[in-house]
Amino acid sequence: MTRPLAPQMLAAALATAGALLAAPLLAQSWPAKPVRMVIPWPPGGGNDILGRVLADPLGQALGQSIVVENRGGSNGLLGAEVVARAPADGYTIMFHSVTSHMLNPAFYPKVPYDTIADFQPITLVGEVPLVILAHPSLPAKSVKELIALARKQPGALSWASFGIGSMSHLGGEMFMSTLGIRMNHVPYKGGGPAMIDIFGGHVPVYFSSLATAIAPVKNGKLRGLAITSAARTKLLPDVPTVNEAAGITGYDATIMYGVFAPAKVPADMVKRLNETLGRLLRNPDIVGKLEAQGLSGATPGTPEEMAAYIRTNLPRWSKIVRDSGVKVD
């Protein structure tokens, strides 16, 4: 004869069964309120611009608004920590430079989270190159003239990046090491603040995201000396690549963007986010808006493909940082 369960065992069994039933129901009802999109950069930079292009159509597709929250600082470390510590309930996601996310462990001696274990990849979005911008007051009107000026006055010429440890920073360091020149690095806390200062002439050269460089180059307020990708962009067809402008080969510095969530977000939510973003990134109208802001082409994929991309490229970028000799105090 089967013995009845003790009251405590019965309660535990009912609780477990309830939790198992509640999980799929919770995922089916998600999202039941606005979703927060953390952008770990200040307003006005390339990361912010691209994230906001996706936020509105994503909200429409999910049936809830996407509330963008800028958490800039330390090349994305501060905002990424907010996401890593957020509840894994699907109501916090992050639009971030995957490249900066991978670079940070190599640049910073202490990262307040595990770059892989504390995040759930959702999808890659696409790549954006940098543009070497110059203020009109700079005597150099080409990359070769910039090189000559830097060699004439080693360390006297300043250049800006949008953050220590960012692709903007590393792109500049690679530029100097490749060409055997020395300039003074001025890091900012995002692309917006850096752009303000180059407009004001406070810094003469800036390794900018293409997204923020398009308008000032087209209207002549800033000079585009070169683009850092292997090929020119149709958005600024008259701006040569670094390789063309400097007469070298092999220089290539671009930024990959992607969407993350905190680790342990339910699989059904990850699947829905991935599929929804995948449809958006195959929508010609949305892709056109992203490409108008500098994206070289949308590259949606599965969470597993994004995770593999990060695992593969983490050691590669770590080696590049080590070889560059760049240190963060």
Secondary structure, 3 states (H helix, E strand, C coil): CCCCCCHHHHHHHHHHHHHHHHHHHHHHHCCCCCEEEEECCCCCCHHHHHHHHHHHHHHHHHCCCEEEEECCCHHHHHHHHHHHHCCCCCCEEEEEEHHHHHHHHHHCCCCCCCCCCCEEEEEEEEEEEEEEEECCCCCCCCHHHHHHHHHHCCCCCEEEECCCCCHHHHHHHHHHHHHCCCCEEEECCCHHHHHHHHHCCCCCEEEEEHHHHHHHHHCCCCEEEEECCCCCCCCCCCCCEHHHHHCCCCCCCEEEEEEEEECCCCHHHHHHHHHHHHHHCCCHHHHHHHHHCCCCCECCCCHHHHHHHHHHHHHHHHHHHHHHCCCCC
